[in-house]
Amino acid sequence: WLVFTIIPTVLLWLISYAGFYIDPQSAPARATLGSVTVLSLVTLNNAILTSLPPINYSTTLSIYILTTMGLACLHLMEYGLVNYGMRQAKKLREAQYKRDADAVAMRSEE
């Protein structure tokens, strides 16, 4: 289980952390990295569940994979928050620029 489950899961989780080091303005790279990581973890989880006998309780392995998947989803949500914040900051800068331009125009008319 270590070679085929734990190590790939840790590597995928670390890859999802790489999204923090990608420029926030490069949306396709960050979104792709986050979604591919989550989808890979879902596929790995499904492969593990099909290889195990059916049981009625959670195992440590399934809890570990779901936790890792949750952390990767949080990384993806962080990107969404950063992107939203960047758009709001851009709107605020544009509104401030417009107010400053209007104020300069009114002063020049006087």
VENTA-V947291 format. One record per pair of residues at least 6 apart in sequence whose ideal C-beta (glycine too) atoms are under 8 Angstrom apart, sorted by the first residue. I is the first residue (numbers start at 1). GAP is how many residues later the second one is. Records with the same first field share a line. If there is no record, write none. Layout:
# VENTA-V947291
I = GAP ; GAP
This chain:
# VENTA-V947291
1 = 60
5 = 39 ; 43 ; 56 ; 60
6 = 58
8 = 36
9 = 32 ; 35 ; 55 ; 56 ; 59
10 = 58
12 = 25 ; 28 ; 29 ; 32 ; 56 ; 60
13 = 24 ; 28 ; 55 ; 58 ; 59
15 = 18 ; 22
16 = 17 ; 18 ; 21 ; 22 ; 55 ; 56 ; 59 ; 60
17 = 58
18 = 15
19 = 11 ; 14 ; 15 ; 56 ; 57 ; 59 ; 60
20 = 55 ; 58
22 = 7 ; 8 ; 11
23 = 6
24 = 6 ; 55 ; 58 ; 59 ; 62
25 = 61
27 = 56
30 = 49
31 = 45 ; 48
34 = 38 ; 41 ; 42 ; 45
35 = 41
37 = 35 ; 38 ; 39
38 = 31 ; 34 ; 35 ; 38
41 = 24 ; 27 ; 28 ; 31
42 = 27
44 = 21
45 = 17 ; 20 ; 21 ; 24
48 = 13 ; 14 ; 17
49 = 13
52 = 7
